[in-house]
Amino acid sequence: MTHKIFLVVLILQIFRVNAMLKQTCNTSHVVVVGGGLAGLTAAIEAARGGAAVTLLEKEKNVGGNSAKASSGINSAVSKYQVQLQIHDSVEDFQKDTLKSGGGTSIPSLVEVLTNSSKEALEWIESFGLKLDYISHCGGHSASRTHRESPRADGKPAPVGWDIIKTLKEYISKELTNSVAFPESTIASANTTNLPEPFTIRILTG
């Protein structure tokens, strides 16, 4: 799930530092292609910034691979690590990620991932989820993979599914007037029905 969380933290950074978007998004229509964790994050942040959003997903339902994720979210120096006295650092997270990449990782992007991992975890928890159960997964030098506590029957909670469900419900309840949330395929989407004014902004980090 690490690559999904990288997309989340990158999207959060884009929408935070792009002052032009925040100033003009009330006249913009943002089209988000893909309804996984990164896509839902983009839709929420754009709508919060005042944009009208259309979210397109090729599958029948949103979620993608994110909904199937079972390990959890990697975050360094989280409040839960502090409470459990788990020694970790952003620097160690960076070293582990670069090592796991086998020389193919882009250091500047790894820096974005690791520096923003704590914030990304807090952002997801702001919707009511509690990811306080920490495990030590492969490739990590410390326990930093956060997920929900096991269910009452002792079985692990479906963390990916629960995150997607929570974000979808938030959009449906809180952003219903800002986000067009069709559960249909891209092939059947009729872009001629997009509301005016229709302005597509290409965001680059």
N, C-alpha and C positions, 0 to 999 in steps of 0.2 A: 504493500500500500504506500510505500515511500514515494514513488513517482507521482501518485495522486496527491499526496500532501505537498510535494514540491509545487505542483500546479496551483494548489490552493494558496500557498504562501506567496507565490509569484503574482497571482491575481490580486490578492489583498494589497500587495505592494504597489501594483499598477494603479489600482483605483485610489490608493491613498496619496500617491505623489503626483498624479496627473491632475494638476489644478485646472487645466482647461476643461477637462471632462466635468469636473464638479461645477464649474461656472456655466457650462452650456448644455448640460445633459437634459435640462428641462425642455429642450427643443429637439432632443435626439431620440432616435429609435435604435436600440441596440439589439442585434440578432446574435443569440448564443447558440452555437452548433454543438450539440452533445449534452446529454442530461445526466452525466455522471457527477461525481463529487466536485470536480473542477467546474463543470458547466453550471451546476446549481449555485456554487459559490459566486461565479461571475454574474449570474442572473440576480442574485440577492444584492450584491454590492452595487450593481448598476441601477437597480430599482431604488435602493436606498439613496443613491445619488440624484434621483429625480428622473431617470430615463424611463421611457416606455420600453419594455423588453419582450421579445418573442424568443422562446426557447424551442429549438427543434431537436428531435431525437429520432434516430432511425429505427429504434426498436419500439415495440408496442408500449412499453413502460419505461420510465426513467430509471437510472441507477447504474447501468453498464456493469463493468467489472467491479466498480466500487461497492456495489450492493452485495457482492460475493466475498468481499475481503473479510478475513477472519482473524488475522493477527492483531491488528490495532494500529495505532499511530505513534510514530517515533518522535519523542520530544525530549530535549535536553534541559536540565535545570528546571523542571516543572515543580509546582508546589507539592505534588504528591511524592516526588523523589526527595524533596527536602524533608517532608514529614516522616518518610521511611528511612531517612539518613542514607540515601543512595548517593554515593559520590559520582558525580558526572560533570561534564563541562561541554560547552559548545565546541571547544577545540578538539576534544576527544571524539565528539560526534563527527566533526569534519574529517579527522584522520581515518575513522572507521569507514566513512562513506567513500573517501578517495581510495582506500585500500580495496574495498569491495568492488569498486569500479574497474580495477585492474588496469589503470592508466587511461581509461576511455572517458572518465568524468571531466566536466568542465569546471575547474576550481571556483570560478566566480559564481556559477549556479549552485554549486555545493554550499558555498558561503551563504547564499540567499536561503537555501533550504534549512541549514542548521541554525543560522542566526534568528530565523523567524519561526522555528518549530514550536517554541513555547507559546508564542502568540497565536499560532494556528490552532493549537490544542485548546487554548482559552476561547477562541472564536467559536469553535464547534460546541464547546461546553456552554456557551452563552445561550444556546437554544434549549437548554434544559437537560442535556445528557451529562452523565458523570463518568469520566474515563479515569477512574482512580485505581484500577487494577493493573499492576505493572509486571511485565515478564521480561526475561532476558533471552532475546531471539538471536539466531545466528548472524554473525557478521558484526555484532556489537560488543564493545568492551565493557559495557555497563547495562544494567536493566533500565531500558528507556522506552519500551513498547507499551503504550497505554491502551487499555480497553475497559469495557464495563466489567463489573464484578460478576462472577458466575450467577446463574439463575438459582432459584430456590431448590431445584432438583439437582444442583451441582454441575449441570452442563454449562458450557461457555455460552455467553450471550452472543448473538449474531451482530457484531459491532458494525460491520459495513452496512448491513441491511437497516439497522436501527438509525444510523447516521443519515442515510438517504431518506428514510421514512420521515425522520424529524424535519429535515430541510424542506422536503416536499410539502409537508403539512404546514410549515411556516409560510411558504410561498402561497399556498392555497388560502390560508386564513388571513395573513397580514398584508400580502402584496397582490391580492386578487385584482386590484384595479391597475396595477403596474406591469404585471407579468402575464403574457398570454402563454398558457401552459398546455398546449395541445398534446395529447398522447397519440401521436400518429407518426408515420414515417416521413422522412425528408422527401421521399419521392412523391408523396401525396400532398405535400405542403404547397399551397398556392401563394407565392410571394406577391402576387398582384393585389392580394387582400390586406397587405400590411398597411397600417394607418399612416396618414400624413400628419406632419412632415416626416419623411422617411430619410434619415441620415445614418449611413453606416460609418462608424469610426473604427479604424484598424489600430489596435493598441499594441505597442511594442515596449518591452521592458528594457 
